[in-house]
Amino acid sequence: MIAPLFMRRSFLTLLPTLVAASVFAQAQPAPKPFEPQVGQEGKDVIWVPTPQALVDKMLDMAKVTPNDYVIDLGSGDGRTVITAAKRGARALGIEYNPDMVELSKHNAAKEGVSGKANFVKADIFESDFSQATVITMYLLPQLNIKLRPKILDLKPGTRIVSHAFTMEEWRADQTDSFDNRTAYLWIVPAKVEGIWQLAQGELTLKQNFQMIAGTLKSGGNAETMVAGKLRGDQISFIAGNAEYTGRVNGNTIEGTVKGSSSGSWSATRSTTPAAVPKY
């Protein structure tokens, strides 16, 4: 009976230690839930939230509807994505900080929009957001410029809204202020630079983002284009006494002309520039 007696004495010796460990474990407070701090460091920027009223204004500028797919670059606590989802849109937040991602998911669940508001932990510069119809962001100017080539390759008509910061020489299509803050809207333009063949003659277009210039040659006349502009895939310009409007679809344009001879017009691109337009 020596062995059982030894085991019982050993257990009695260890019992106070086990009890003390259990009491200590129970006394430890539960870890606090993650709370973001304004100004906390991130991968590329510090975190400063966009005020909710400005979030609403930005989505208004982009005319977000339930048919949209909104992607927020650097989604922080998820408020822009959640607000878009409340409007019926599908929305995705791309955020590098995993704690912010989990917080956003929690916030979306609390607001009842988990089915439409999703969040991923990812680097915005390595992410594919080509399916978005609306992109929102609150990034530094140099980050906007770094993203700009990728944004300009998106489908024409994609709406881009930025809080506070511009795209440098790519001028915004709309600027709006709210409570001493500014939001900018761009609409990705179609790429139209090149030479186009029309029934009326030959149209030469040069492009600088959404602004276009060029000439329309018809017979022996060459009319200089004025008021040339793109709004997504919608093109408009005046040549001579005629006002042209139309829709760009790759290498074709279909539209209407008003003036001395009103009617429809179409064009097919025959020559594209060797160099990419100034983007």
C-alpha positions as CSV (number, residue, x, y, z in Angstrom):
1,M,0.0,0.0,0.0
2,I,3.0,2.2,-0.1
3,A,2.5,3.4,-3.7
4,P,-1.2,4.6,-3.2
5,L,-0.2,6.4,-0.1
6,F,2.6,8.1,-1.9
7,M,0.3,9.1,-4.7
8,R,-2.3,10.5,-2.3
9,R,0.4,12.5,-0.4
10,S,1.7,13.9,-3.7
11,F,-1.8,14.9,-4.8
12,L,-2.4,16.6,-1.5
13,T,0.9,18.4,-1.9
14,L,-0.1,19.6,-5.4
15,L,-3.7,20.5,-4.5
16,P,-2.9,24.0,-3.1
17,T,-1.0,24.8,-6.3
18,L,-3.8,23.7,-8.5
19,V,-6.4,25.6,-6.5
20,A,-4.2,28.7,-6.6
21,A,-3.7,28.4,-10.4
22,S,-7.5,28.0,-10.9
23,V,-8.3,31.0,-8.7
24,F,-5.6,33.1,-10.5
25,A,-7.0,32.1,-13.9
26,Q,-10.5,33.0,-12.9
27,A,-9.3,36.3,-11.5
28,Q,-7.8,37.4,-14.8
29,P,-10.0,39.9,-16.6
30,A,-11.3,39.0,-20.1
31,P,-9.3,40.6,-22.9
32,K,-10.8,43.9,-24.0
33,P,-12.3,44.0,-27.4
34,F,-10.3,45.9,-30.1
35,E,-11.0,49.6,-30.1
36,P,-9.4,51.6,-33.0
37,Q,-7.7,54.8,-32.1
38,V,-7.7,57.9,-34.4
39,G,-4.2,58.3,-35.7
40,Q,-3.2,54.7,-35.2
41,E,-0.5,53.5,-37.6
42,G,-1.4,51.5,-40.7
43,K,0.5,50.0,-43.6
44,D,0.4,53.1,-45.8
45,V,-1.6,55.7,-43.7
46,I,-2.7,56.4,-40.2
47,W,-6.3,55.8,-39.5
48,V,-8.6,58.8,-39.4
49,P,-12.3,57.9,-40.0
50,T,-14.5,59.8,-42.5
51,P,-17.4,61.4,-40.6
52,Q,-20.7,59.6,-41.2
53,A,-22.3,62.7,-42.8
54,L,-19.5,62.9,-45.3
55,V,-19.8,59.1,-46.1
56,D,-23.5,59.8,-46.9
57,K,-22.5,62.7,-49.1
58,M,-19.9,60.7,-51.0
59,L,-22.3,57.9,-51.7
60,D,-24.8,60.5,-52.8
61,M,-22.3,62.0,-55.2
62,A,-21.7,58.5,-56.7
63,K,-25.4,58.0,-56.9
64,V,-25.2,54.6,-55.3
65,T,-28.1,52.3,-55.9
66,P,-28.9,48.6,-55.1
67,N,-27.5,47.8,-58.6
68,D,-24.0,48.9,-57.6
69,Y,-21.0,47.0,-56.3
70,V,-19.1,49.4,-54.0
71,I,-15.5,48.7,-53.0
72,D,-13.9,50.8,-50.2
73,L,-10.1,51.0,-50.4
74,G,-8.7,51.0,-46.9
75,S,-12.1,50.4,-45.2
76,G,-11.1,51.0,-41.6
77,D,-14.0,50.4,-39.3
78,G,-16.3,49.5,-42.2
79,R,-18.7,52.5,-42.0
80,T,-18.6,53.3,-45.7
81,V,-19.2,49.7,-46.7
82,I,-22.0,49.3,-44.1
83,T,-23.7,52.5,-45.3
84,A,-23.5,51.4,-48.9
85,A,-25.0,48.0,-47.9
86,K,-27.8,49.8,-46.1
87,R,-28.7,51.4,-49.5
88,G,-29.0,47.9,-50.9
89,A,-25.7,47.8,-52.8
90,R,-23.3,44.9,-52.5
91,A,-20.1,46.3,-50.9
92,L,-16.6,45.1,-50.1
93,G,-14.0,46.6,-47.8
94,I,-10.3,46.0,-48.4
95,E,-8.3,46.6,-45.2
96,Y,-4.8,45.6,-44.3
97,N,-5.3,45.6,-40.5
98,P,-6.9,42.2,-39.4
99,D,-8.2,43.7,-36.2
100,M,-10.1,46.4,-38.2
101,V,-11.4,43.7,-40.5
102,E,-12.9,41.7,-37.6
103,L,-14.3,44.9,-36.1
104,S,-16.0,45.8,-39.4
105,K,-17.5,42.3,-39.7
106,H,-18.9,42.7,-36.1
107,N,-20.3,46.2,-37.0
108,A,-21.9,44.9,-40.1
109,A,-23.5,42.0,-38.2
110,K,-24.8,44.5,-35.6
111,E,-26.3,46.6,-38.3
112,G,-27.9,43.6,-40.0
113,V,-26.1,43.9,-43.3
114,S,-23.6,41.0,-43.2
115,G,-25.3,39.5,-46.3
116,K,-24.3,42.5,-48.4
117,A,-21.2,44.0,-46.6
118,N,-18.1,41.9,-46.8
119,F,-14.5,42.6,-45.7
120,V,-11.1,41.1,-46.6
121,K,-7.7,41.5,-45.1
122,A,-5.6,42.5,-48.2
123,D,-3.2,45.0,-49.7
124,I,-5.1,47.5,-51.9
125,F,-2.2,47.6,-54.3
126,E,-2.3,43.9,-54.8
127,S,-6.1,43.6,-54.9
128,D,-8.4,43.2,-57.9
129,F,-11.3,45.7,-57.8
130,S,-12.1,45.6,-61.5
131,Q,-15.7,44.5,-60.8
132,A,-16.6,47.6,-58.8
133,T,-19.0,50.1,-60.2
134,V,-18.1,52.6,-57.4
135,I,-14.8,53.0,-55.5
136,T,-14.5,55.0,-52.3
137,M,-11.3,56.0,-50.6
138,Y,-9.6,58.3,-48.0
139,L,-6.0,57.9,-48.9
140,L,-3.0,60.2,-49.2
141,P,-2.3,62.0,-52.5
142,Q,0.7,59.9,-53.4
143,L,-1.4,56.7,-52.9
144,N,-4.2,58.1,-55.1
145,I,-1.6,58.7,-57.8
146,K,-0.1,55.2,-57.4
147,L,-3.5,53.7,-57.9
148,R,-4.5,56.1,-60.7
149,P,-3.3,53.9,-63.7
150,K,-5.2,50.9,-62.4
151,I,-8.3,53.0,-61.8
152,L,-8.1,54.5,-65.3
153,D,-8.1,50.9,-66.7
154,L,-11.5,50.2,-65.0
155,K,-14.7,50.0,-67.0
156,P,-15.7,53.4,-68.4
157,G,-18.4,54.9,-66.2
158,T,-16.9,53.5,-62.9
159,R,-17.4,56.2,-60.2
160,I,-14.5,57.1,-57.9
161,V,-15.1,59.2,-54.8
162,S,-12.2,60.4,-52.6
163,H,-12.4,62.2,-49.3
164,A,-10.0,65.2,-49.1
165,F,-7.4,64.2,-51.7
166,T,-7.2,64.7,-55.4
167,M,-5.7,62.9,-58.4
168,E,-3.5,65.8,-59.3
169,E,-3.9,66.8,-63.0
170,W,-6.8,64.4,-63.4
171,R,-9.5,67.0,-62.6
172,A,-12.5,65.9,-60.7
173,D,-15.9,65.7,-62.5
174,Q,-17.5,67.0,-59.4
175,T,-16.4,68.6,-56.2
176,D,-18.5,69.0,-53.1
177,S,-17.9,70.4,-49.6
178,F,-19.5,69.5,-46.4
179,D,-18.7,70.8,-42.9
180,N,-15.3,72.1,-44.0
181,R,-14.4,68.9,-45.7
182,T,-14.2,68.2,-49.5
183,A,-15.1,65.2,-51.5
184,Y,-14.1,64.6,-55.2
185,L,-15.9,62.5,-57.8
186,W,-14.3,61.1,-61.0
187,I,-16.0,59.1,-63.7
188,V,-13.6,56.8,-65.5
189,P,-13.5,57.9,-69.1
190,A,-13.4,55.7,-72.2
191,K,-10.2,55.7,-74.1
192,V,-10.8,57.4,-77.4
193,E,-7.5,58.8,-78.6
194,G,-6.8,57.9,-82.3
195,I,-8.2,58.3,-85.8
196,W,-11.9,57.5,-86.4
197,Q,-13.7,57.0,-89.7
198,L,-17.1,58.5,-90.2
199,A,-19.5,58.7,-93.1
200,Q,-18.9,62.4,-92.9
201,G,-15.1,62.1,-93.0
202,E,-12.3,61.5,-90.5
203,L,-12.2,62.4,-86.8
204,T,-8.9,62.8,-85.1
205,L,-9.1,62.7,-81.3
206,K,-6.5,63.5,-78.6
207,Q,-7.3,62.8,-75.0
208,N,-6.2,64.1,-71.6
209,F,-8.3,62.1,-69.1
210,Q,-11.9,63.1,-69.7
211,M,-11.0,66.1,-71.8
212,I,-10.7,65.6,-75.6
213,A,-9.6,67.8,-78.5
214,G,-9.2,67.2,-82.3
215,T,-10.4,67.9,-85.8
216,L,-13.2,66.6,-88.0
217,K,-12.2,66.5,-91.7
218,S,-15.0,66.4,-94.2
219,G,-14.4,66.9,-97.9
220,G,-11.8,69.7,-98.1
221,N,-12.8,71.2,-94.8
222,A,-11.2,70.6,-91.4
223,E,-13.3,71.8,-88.4
224,T,-11.5,72.2,-85.0
225,M,-13.4,70.5,-82.2
226,V,-14.5,72.5,-79.2
227,A,-16.2,71.6,-75.9
228,G,-15.0,68.0,-76.2
229,K,-15.6,65.9,-73.2
230,L,-16.1,62.4,-72.0
231,R,-18.3,61.3,-69.1
232,G,-17.6,57.6,-68.8
233,D,-18.5,56.1,-72.2
234,Q,-20.6,59.2,-73.2
235,I,-18.8,61.5,-75.6
236,S,-19.8,65.0,-76.7
237,F,-18.2,67.7,-78.8
238,I,-19.0,70.5,-81.3
239,A,-17.4,70.7,-84.7
240,G,-18.5,73.5,-87.0
241,N,-22.2,74.2,-86.5
242,A,-22.9,70.6,-85.4
243,E,-23.2,69.2,-81.9
244,Y,-22.2,65.5,-81.6
245,T,-23.1,63.2,-78.8
246,G,-22.6,59.4,-78.6
247,R,-21.6,56.3,-76.7
248,V,-18.2,54.8,-77.0
249,N,-18.0,51.0,-77.2
250,G,-14.4,50.0,-77.6
251,N,-13.5,51.0,-81.2
252,T,-16.9,52.1,-82.2
253,I,-19.1,55.2,-81.4
254,E,-22.8,55.5,-82.1
255,G,-24.7,58.7,-81.5
256,T,-26.7,61.6,-82.8
257,V,-25.8,65.0,-84.3
258,K,-27.7,68.2,-84.1
259,G,-27.2,71.2,-86.3
260,S,-27.4,72.1,-90.0
261,S,-27.9,68.4,-90.7
262,S,-29.4,66.5,-87.8
263,G,-29.5,62.7,-87.5
264,S,-27.4,59.8,-86.4
265,W,-23.7,59.3,-86.7
266,S,-21.2,56.4,-86.2
267,A,-17.5,56.1,-86.2
268,T,-15.0,53.3,-86.2
269,R,-11.4,53.7,-84.9
270,S,-8.9,52.9,-87.6
271,T,-5.7,54.0,-85.9
272,T,-4.8,54.0,-82.2
273,P,-1.9,56.0,-80.8
274,A,1.4,54.3,-80.4
275,A,1.7,55.8,-76.9
276,V,-0.8,55.6,-74.1
277,P,-2.8,58.8,-73.6
278,K,-1.5,61.1,-71.0
279,Y,-2.6,59.3,-67.9
